[in-house]
């Protein structure tokens, strides 16, 4: 792959108190190292961390290796864009200033490789999410975040971890095909409104769907299958990252095929 390839991934939930969490971190570090010298840009579509609290003088040790790799990528001149998720919404000056990463709080539309692209983590899109959308405004209020940081890290971090685990378990338990179809329908409406490609995350279900020359990509969950997407000369592909026994990325990685929605039932 050439230097113009753009990479997208999401939902690693690093730091989650789960048995496989150290493996997700190891694979994430290896992935970031593997693209550091060849990426045209990197887009993180939210929930890279199971939660993020930006204390002025404290950072979780189990985040350090990934944070370090992100800093190296940004310092190499690769633009890194971070879309806030529902677990890591409190992104602040450490991410933007110290690491040199551009943070996006919500939806974003831009042009990449000549194609109009809509990007968003994906939380709060469902019709049943009305209550969460109110909570989202409260949690993302800068004053409320500042008040939370009054709690010492020894208390604030375990408390946030508890609520993050509760949120993750709730989301996973209710995910079904009807909800997946609702995300797909939202993407289709964005495409009908003039976008060529829609990138979402949050559902933890990787998907690549086409309607003619338009496309919806859900980057799935790094914590589930090490999914990531690439965009090369306007073409999007979805992958599963793999390593060999020495820890090197396997090339080519295992590709997730696209589904042509025009050939089957309507997803709109």
N, C-alpha and C positions, 0 to 999 in steps of 0.2 A: 504494500500500500504506500502511496506517496504522502508527502507532507501536507497535502490539501484535505486529507480525510478528517471528517468531524466525528467525534465519538460522543455517545449519549449513554448514560446509565443512571440507575436510581435504586432506592429502597434496599440499601445494604443493612440498615438498622444496626450499625456498628455499636457495640457496647450493650446490646440486649443481653439480659441474663439467660442465655440459652446455651445448650451444650455445644452447638456448632459455631458459636460466635467467633472463637479464635480462628477457626478455619476460614470464615468469611473475611475476616480482617487480613489474614495471610494472602488469600487469593486477590483481595482488593489491592493490596500493596503491590503484588506481582503484576497485576493488570496495569496499574498506573505507571509502574516502571517500564512496562513493555511499550506503552504508547508515548512515553515522555519525549522521545526523540523523533517522532513521526506524526504527531497529531497536528492538524491545522487548527483545531479548537476542541475544547471539552465542555460538554453540557451535563451538569449534574441536576437531575430532575426531581430532587427532593428526597428527604428521609435517608440521606447518607448516614446520619447518626440517629440512634434510637431516641436521643434527645440532645439538645444543645443549649447550654446555659453559658453565656459569655461573661464569666467572672473576670475581673481585671487582672487578678494575680493567680489564677488557677486554670489548668486545663487537665482533663482526664488523661492519665498515662496511657490507657488503651486506645486513645485517639491519636497519640503522638505520631506513630509511623505513617498513618494515612495523611495527617496534616502536613508532615514533612514532605511527602511525595507530591502533594498538591502545590506546596510552595515551590518545589523544584520545577514543576511543570510551568507554573506561572512565570517564574524567573527566567525560564528558557525562551520566553516570548510567546508562548501558546496562550491565547485568550481562554480563560476558564470562567464559565457562567454557572451560577448556583441558584436554582429555583427553590425557594423555601417550601418545605413540605409541612405536613401537620405535626411532625415530630421535631423538626429542626428549624422552626420558624423564627427563632430569636437570634438571627444572624446579625452580627454587629461589626464594629470597627476592627476586631482581630481578623475576621475573614476578609473584609474589604481592604483594610490598610496594611496589616502585617503580611497577609498571604497574597494580596493583589488580585483577589477574585471579585468579579462583578456579581452582585446579588440582585435577584428579581423576586419581588414579594408576591406577585400574582401572575396573571396571564401576560404573555408577550407575543407579539407578532413581528417578524423580521424577514429579511430576504437572505437565504443561504444558498450559495451556488446557483443563483438565478431562479430559485423557487421560493414562493411565499410560504412561510412556515409559522405555524401556531404552536406555542409551547406552554405547558402548565403542568404542575404536579398532579392535579386532578382531585384534590379534596374539596368537598362541598358541592360537587356537581349534581348529585342525585336529587330527585324530587323530594325524597324523604329526609334530606339533610338540612331542613330549615332551621332546626334547633342548633345544629353544629355551626351553621353560618353565623348565627348570633355569637356563639362561643368563640368562634374564630376571630371576630372583631375584638373581643375582650382580651384574648390571649395575645394578640399581636399589637395591642396598645403599648406604646413605648413606656408610658408611665407605669402601667401594671408590671411590665417586665423589670423596670428599675426597682419597684417595691419588692418583687420576688428576690432580686439579687441582694436584698438586705439580709436574707437568710444566709447563714454561713454555709459554705460548700458541704460540710459534713452533714447538714440537714437538707439543704436544697437539692443536692444531687440524688440521694436516695428517694426523696419525695417525688421528684420528677421522673425517676426511673419507675416507680410504682405506677404513676398515672400513664406513662408511656406504654408499659406492659398491658395495662387494662385496656387502653385504646387499641393496641395492636391485636389483642385477643378478640375484642369485640368486632373489629373490622374483618378479621379472618373468618370468624364464625358465621358471619352473615353473607359472605361473598358467595354468589351463585350466578347461574347463567343469565337470569333476568337482569341482574346488576351489571354484568359484563356487557350485555346488549345495550343497556342504557348509556354506558360509557361510549360504546361504539356509535350509538345514535347521536350523542353530543359531538363526537368527532366528525360525523357525517354532516351535521349542520354547519360546523366550522368550515368544512371543505366547500359546502354549497355557498358559503358567504365570501368566497374568493380566495381561500387558502389552497395551496397545492398539497401540503403535508401537515399533519397534526401529530404532535408528540405528546403523550400523556404517560402517567405512571400511576402510583397509589394503589391500584387494584391487585398488585402482585401477580398478575396474569399477563405474560408476554403475548403479544399479538402483532401481526403485520397483515393488514387488510387493504385491499385495493378496490377502488371504484374507477375503472378506466385508468387514466393516467394520474389519478389522485390517490393518496395513501394515508392510512392511519397506523401509527406505530405506538404500541404501549411497551415500554422498556421492561416491564415485568419487575422482578425483584432479584437483586444480586443475592439476597439472603436465601433464595429458593433454588435458583439454577444458574447463578452467575451470568445472567442475561445482560447484553449490551447491544447497542445499535451503532451502525456506521452510516455516514452519508458521503458518497464519493461521486463527484461529477453529477450531482442531483439524484443519484440512485441510493435508496435506503435499503439496508440489509440488517437483519436481526440475527444475533449470534448467541451461543453459549460458550463462555470462556472455559478453556481446559488447560491444564499444565501436564507436562510429562513428569517422569519420576524425579528429574533433576530440578523441577520447579519452573521450567521454561514454558512459555505459551506454545501450544500446539498450533501450527499453521498448516492448512487453514483451520480455523476454529469450526465448531459444528454450527451450521447455519439453520435457522428456523425458517421454514418456507412461508411465503406469503399466501394468503387466501384471497381469491378473486370473488368479491361479494356480488358482482354482477352475474356471476355464473350460478349463484345459488339463491337462497331466500334473501329478501331485502333486510338490511340491518338498520334502516332509517326509522 
